[in-house]
Amino acid sequence: MKTKILFLAAVALAAVAAPTLAAAQSASVASVAWEAPRKGDFLLTGRITDVFSQADDAIVTAAGADSGLKVDVGDSIMPTLGFTYFLTDHLAVEAILGTTRHEIRAQGGSTDVAVHETWVLPPVVTLQYRPLTQGRVSPYVGAGVNYMLFYDGKDRNSFKVDLEDGFGYALQAGADIGVQGRWSVNLDVKKVWFNTEASVNDGALKSSVDLDPWVASVGVSRKF
């Protein structure tokens, strides 16, 4: 939790500081001022991304009885890449690539035990709308789809856990804030909706888990 708070604080600080930095750069390097992307432009964005789920779904027995336990999914902070191509001055397509590792715990009463660790490959593709074509700030909203692929899972404490891959959907909001030349600071938040079926110990226990993670990022973009 402390890590998540620190990360979100860094995103907020970047949001406040970036326009000031952009203005300072504009005054001193006017000849290479940043311009909002237009049709045919391409942005490559490197980000530091925090993926955090607030899943707390019930774990039940094979017969559907409540076990008294709930699912807890740990946060993960990892580098990610974004690839954005401008179809028009106002519409762009972005593909987000990265992988994160999460610890899954069973919690309830006096029980708090790790049952599984897994890597997740959650590529997201969104269609963005960007209302502004001038100035140093290019805000956007977007919507799209994602696919959750769980791999390299490791069971913990004598539990055996199977997770189901599948499709979800996402909403997105963010902005590129020009610094100078082709470079900008990127702030981005996504909400992903995804449900997975978890089977524990060959179905002796199970859970329908709404992962529904928030994905908050801060990064640097280069325009091509």
Disulfide bonds with the S-S distance in Angstrom:
none
